[in-house]
Amino acid sequence: MKRGRAIARDPSALVRLLQLASPTLPVGAYSYSQGLEAAVESGFVTDAPSARRWIGEVFELAVAGMEAPLAWRLLVSWRAGDLDAVSRWNDEVLASRETAELRAETVQMGYSLRRLARELAIEGAPALEAIDEVAYPTAFAFAATAWGIDAEDALTAYLWAWLENQVLAAVKAVPLGQTDGQRLLLALSGGVSAAVRHAQDVADGELANFAPGLALASAGHETQYSRLFRS
């Protein structure tokens, strides 16, 4: 049996990555459901299997197809110090949000992480301040680069954090038990590595996030009468 090549990792960078991907990071990720709560309200998500199907399809159609490749390009651009490319890809993230709710989410989380970077005195933070509306992937990629985190590791953690937040939203909104939530994470996390590879390989002209069900759910959530999650 062949043994994989050992890759050296900076322990301090790993610690910073865990901090950046932690649900305790004060950017407000826990307060959004990205349409999931509306899907519960509409009866599309009623139990663990339907939650798995919903989250898995959103991950495949929107996150892996668009958000992950954009986050990868932002990681590469920050690492290269190409601020023009950073601005371009930041604009692409904002333009890819199909509803006011989804756009407001990424802008609010980006703003919060930018403020945190300033308060933590992360080196290079003024470059982030120069961007008018910062999308969350842009701020995340900046912090990962400033802390010397490997780009693939950073994208893996970014996608894992997205999955974790969606599963936590399902646990609250359906509701599901904690064990059901862990089963969902085990079942869904297998797609993360493939999404990281796809993000690096897909051409710019092939980026796509066609997920009409997500757009309709998010738009419906904006006017939902009673809700747990922010709109």
Secondary structure, 3 states (H helix, E strand, C coil): CCCCCCCCCCHHHHHHHHHHHCCCCCCCHHHCCCCHHHHHHCCCCCCHHHHHHHHHHHHHHHHHHHHHHHHHHHHHHHHHCCHHHHHHHHHHHHHHCCCHHHHHHHHHHHHHHHHHHHHCCCCCHHHHHCCCCCCHHHHHHHHHHHCCCCHHHHHHHHHHHHHHHHHHHHHHHCCCCHHHHHHHHHHHCCHHHHHHHHHHHCCHHHCCCCCHHHHHHHHHHCCCCCCCCCC
